[in-house]
Amino acid sequence: MRAVIYIRVSTEEQLEGHSLDAQRTTTRALLTDRQWDFAGEYLDAGISAKSDSYRPALAQLLEDAGRGRFDVVVVDKIDRFYRHLKGLLMALDTLQECNVTFVSVQEKIDLSTPWGKLTMTVLGMLAEIYIDNLRYETRKGKMARARKGLWNGTPKVSPWATAMGCARPAPTATARTTARSTAGPTAGTAASW
C-alpha cells in the first residue's frame, strides 16, 4: 500500500521543539511495521487545526487523494489532523470517496474497520469539546482580567522602544484615546478650527 503521513504543529514556537520529529518518527515506524510504501509527507507548520483554519498541506493532501496518489493517510494523533468534528468527518468522507483509508498511530485507529470508524467519531467529538472548552476558559480569563482593568492581549511594544532597545508596553487604550484627543488633528486631515 502507498502511504502518506500528515504532521502538524499549531504555533511557530513549536517548530523549534521536537513535536514534528516525534510525529514523523511514530508515523514512519507504523509504515515500516506494516510494510507500506512511503509515498510522501504533508506538513502544516504553525497552523491551528480549528474549523476556520486554512491548511495548505491538508488541502494538497485531499487534492492528491482525489488523484489516486496514495491509499492511506497516517497521522500521529487525530488532533494533529482536525480538532473540529464536522471538519474531521468531512475530510474523512472525502478520503473515503477517493478510496483512501485513514490511520491514527496513538489512538490505534484504522478506518478500514467498523470499530475504527466508531472510535474515530467519538475521539473527533472529544477533540472538538476540548477546543470549545479552551475557547470558553480563555474568554472567562480575559473577562476576569478586564474586570480588574488589566491588559487583555499580547503586550504591544512602542516603535521607539524597539529602536531604543528597550521593551516597554504600549499605552493602554484609554491613554491612546486621551493622547489622540489632546494632540490636535492627525496628519492628513484638515484642521477644523
Secondary structure, 3 states (H helix, E strand, C coil): CEEEEEEEECCCHHHHCCHHHHHHHHHHHHHHHCCCEEEEEEEEECCCCCCCCCCHHHHHHHHHHHCCCCCEEEECCHHHHCCCHHHHHHHHHHHHHCCCEEEECCCCEECCCHHHHHHHHHHHHHHHHHHHHHHHHHHHHHHHHHHCCCCCCCCCECHHHHHHCCCCECCCHHHHHHHHHHCCCCCCCCCCC
